[in-house]
């Protein structure tokens, strides 16, 4: 049975980072507004995800996702998946309710809209982290790279639609691509996680494969040691 991902609290430090408060304390007014908006974001969000594990084959142009007919183009993804024999293709969304809530807030209360947008951005990353943990639990023999998003480096954003089709994301989780290759709903993530039974290079290592994940100060603050 597919595991459900729930949001109970949203990482406050990560929200403050999105709001520009990294290393700076927010006052009581801001914290109260975050508390108010957090409850609304959690109520509106419906975290949904799908993922698929495929073999990977390095090609001259990029990396072929075995059995899908899709080659992810560019040198960045080749470097990211170097040494990996499999990859987890993920698509995650907070669903349309968040977009609808943000549109309404933008017309009624701009301050709440800004704070809620930051909360939603932090929330989608949290959902991705939870999905990484699920994949690690289901494939414990594999070490993971960090999430490499479609559009990172020289991997074309124009491949977003093909990637979603491979995952059947439009049907399974209601995630589609608009005219400018941006995802709808907007608070969504697509990414590739490299999988290997060997060692992952330090620059590509994901949090779930790190021995320090339980005590890491970067993770506690919502960050990543690779930036």
N, C-alpha and C positions, 0 to 999 in steps of 0.2 A: 504494500500500500504506500502511495506517495505521501511523504511527510509534509505536513502543513507548516508554513513559516508564519509566526505571529509576531506582531510588534506590541510590546508592553511599555517600554520606555525608549526614548531616542537619545543617543549619546550627546549629552549637553556640551561637552568640550568640542565635539565636531560641529555642532550647530553654531557655537560661538565662533569657530574658525571660519565657517562660511559667511558669518555676519561681519567678519573683519576684526574679531576680538582676540585673535591668537596672541597669547602672552599678556593680554589686558583683561582686567576684571570688568564684568558688566555690572551696572548698577541695579538696584532693586526693581526699578521700573521695567527695565529690559527683561530681567529674569521672570518677573510676573507675567509679562507679555508672552514670553516663551512658554511658560507653564500653560497659559490659556490656549495658545495656538497648538501646543503639543497634543492636547486632548482632542482638538478638532482634527488634526492631521491623522492621528491614530484611528479615530472613528471613521474618517473618509477613506483611508488606505485599505486596499485589498491586495496584499502581497501575493503575486502569482509567479510561477517560474516553470521553466522546462529546461532540460539539458539532455545532451546526447554525447556519448563517448565514441570516438572513431580512432582508427589508426591514422598515422600521418606519414607522408612521404615527401621528402625534400625534392623540389624540382628546380629547373633553371629560373623560373619566374616567381617562385614562392613556395608554398606548402600545399600539397594536395590532401584534402580530407577524404580518406579512403571510403569508397562506397557512396559518396555523395555527389560526385561529379563537379565539386567545387574546389577551385584552387585559390587560396588566399594569396594575393599578390604582394610582393615587396620583400625587401631585404630585412626589414625590422621583424616581421613575423618569422622569417627563416631563422634569424638569430635567437629569437625568443624560444623557439621550439627545438633548437639544436640539442641533440642528445635525448629527445623525447620520442617514444615510439607510439604514444597515444595522446589524445587531447580531449578535454571536456569542453564542449561548446555550450555556452549558457545564455539564456535570455531571461530577464527578470523585469517585472513591472510592479508599480504600486496601483495600477489600473486607472480607469478614466475618472473615477470619483475625485481624485486629487486634482487633476487638471480642471475639472468643473468647479471645485472649491476655490482654486487659485484665481480663476477667471472672475468669479463673483467678488472675491476679496479685493481684486485690483480696482473694481469700480466703487467699492464701498469704504475700504480702509486700507490705504497703501502700506502703512506700517505693519499691519497684520499680514498683508500679502507678502511682504519682504521676509518677515520672520517665518511664515509658514512655508515659503519656498525653500528657505535654508533648512528647515526641519525635514521637508520632504527629500531634499538632496542627501541629507545625512541618513535618513531612513532607508533610501534605496541602497546605499552602500552597506548598511547593516544587514539588509536582506541578502545581499550578495555574499557577505561574510558568513551568514548562516547557511547559505547554499554550499559554499566552499566546505564548510564543516560536514554537511550531509554527504558530499561527494567523498570526502576523506574517510568518513565512517563506512561508506559503501565500497570504497576501493582502498583499504588500509595499506595494501602493499605498495601503493604508488606515492611518490613524493610529488608535490605540486609546485608549479611556477606561480607567480602572481598573475592576476587577471590582465590580459592584454585586450583592450577594447577595440572593436571595429572602428577604424579611423585613427588609431594611434600610429605614430611614426609614419612610414610610407605605405601602410595598409589602407587602401582607398575606402573612404566612407561610402562610396558608391556601391560597395559590395554588401551593404547593410541588408538590402532587400533579399539578395540571394541567400545570405546567412540565415535570415528569419525563415525563409522557405524550407531550408534544410532541417530546421527545428520544428517546422509546422507551427510556428509561434502565432501566426494570425488566428488559426483555429483553436489552438490549445489554450492560449492565454490572452487573446485579443490584442496582440502587439503587431502593429503595422508600420509601414514607412510612408512618410509624406513625400511631396514633390521635391523637396530639397534634401532628401535622404535622411531627414531627421525622424526620430521615432514618435509614434503616436500610440498610447499616451507618452507624454514627454518625460515623466519621471520613470525612466526605464534604462536598462543596461544590457548590452550584448558584449560578450567577451569570450576569449579562448584561454583555457588553463592547460598548460603543458603537463603531461603525466609521464613519469619515468620511475623505474625501479632502481635507477642509479642515483648519483648525487646531482642535485640541481645547483648550477653555478650561483654564487652569492648574489649577483646582480639580478638574477631571475627568480630567486627563491620566494615562494609564497608563504604567508603566515602559518598556514596549516601544516607546513613541512618543517617549521622552525622549532628547535628545542626550547627556545625562550618565549614561545607564544603565551605561556601562562603568566609570565612576569614582565613582559615587554612594556617599557614606558611609552614607546611609539604607539602601540596598539591601545594603550590606556587613554592616550590623548587623541585617538582617532586617526593617527598617522601611520606611516610606513617607513621603515628604515631605508628603503630605496627611493624615498621621496614621493 
